[in-house]
Amino acid sequence: MSGLLEELLAHPLDRSEQNRLRARERLRIIGLPDARHEGWRYTPVRSLLTWPLHAPEVDPEVEVPELPEDLIEDLEALEPDFIYVDGVMQEEEDESDDEEEEFEERFDNFEDLPDFDEPDLDRAQPYSRLHPDFLEDGFELANIAFNQGGLVLDIDAESGIEDGVDPDAEQTLVLAYVSSSEPAGFPHVRHRIRVGAGQSLTLVEHFLHEPDSKQALNLGHEIELEAGATLRWVRMGDMGDANQLLGFARLRLEAGASVHLYELTRGAGLYRQATQVDLSGVGARCEATAVLAIDGRRHADLQWRVDHRARDTSADLKMRGLVSGRGKLSVGGSLIVHAGADGTDTRLSNKNLLLSEHAEVNTKPVLEIDADEVKAAHGATVGQLDERALFYMRSRGLPETLARQLLTRAFAFEVISGVDDDSLKALLDMALTKMMAKPA
């Protein structure tokens, strides 16, 4: 057992927090992953082990790191409901009681820094209802055991209802994560969200950084969608060259529920996002779209898994990678159709462009089917820009640099062209335009 892991396991836990204790004991047994673990085969785990695997104790007397003006302006433009700086939620000094009450009215049963010994485990702790096969990652177990808290949201039919407000109106939650230039440890944050039957939530998460920041973050999500619920989830931003993110998302969908996930990122020094969706109810649906533009010496690792456990479920995963410089991108996509999930319609498409001589892409689509009457397709490609298209555009008078930019942009934007929600499409278009404006 590594010294870092021993140090982490030595941290005291409240014995009333049974889920934390169970996660720690499981972590003690299986340890942290390494390159021999298939899911971590292309992730530089050793770089993670250069960090202390726990966050330093937060001293309430120590002031919050002061952020530069341009970063503050970016945050103000995003209008987030909550801001996390180096894994710690920041409270606005000038926040009025009216603003706090307005948020509490929008989101019923909201808590920060939750206790883990609540009696209603199914509702308070969605991951306790997830399939146990997926709680076998040492870094996620560390997140469960040692997290410093996060948001707990319980959105039901009474959430956000005021006089004259449509009870079926969709709720929107905006979070921002900032990596500062201050030295820090490895904070663990874990959000828990339940969207009640027939309700809708749009969750938008932004990642920002100071130019000279060097931080790490272990970020977990447990999300449960009850029958007929809808989640639109957008993750986007740029974490910088030296920062590291480990992301774990576990979603469970009941009958008729749907999730629409969009991930637009330039990655980080090490960016790893593992998302597992459990389609446990009849007719549950998952749509996911990702565009990753990786340059310099950045490394991104995107792992998706969809488990079809009920009849007539569907999934459509689209991933696009653009890698330049000495960037490295690893993509794993697994579509698992379990016995009894007849009538499943599932597909995965992963296309990648190598934009430089030393760029690297590793992709592994997986399809497992143990049911009948299933429609399934998966495919992955790694290549370069079409030389014939480049020649055609240059023959029409376009400079080579501009021709390459236009072809690259078209490759990236193709996956969001089918978004039918105008406001969401505008948000994605703006984010992707900003992302593509930087070297990639």
Secondary structure, DSSP 8 states (H G I E B T S, - for coil): --HHHHHHHTS---TT-HHHHHHHHHHHHH----TTSGGGTTS-HHHHTTS-SS-----TTS------HHHHHHHHHH--SEEEETTEEE--TT--HHHHHHHHHHSTT-EES--S--S-HHHH-GGGGS-GGG---HHHHHHHHH----EEEEE-TTTT--TT--TT--EEEEEEEEE-SS-----EEEEEEEE-TT-EEEEEEEEEE-TT---EEEEEEEEEE-TT-EEEEEEEE---SS-EEEEEEEEEE-TT-EEEEEEEE---SEEEEEEEEEE-STT-EEEEEEEEEE-TT-EEEEEEEEEE-STT-EEEEEEEEEE-TT-EEEEEEEEEE-TT-TT-EEEEEEEEEE-STT-EEEEEEEEEE-SSS-EEEEEEEEE---HHHHHHHHHTT--HHHHHHHHHHHHHHGGGTT---HHHHHHHHHHHHHHHHS--
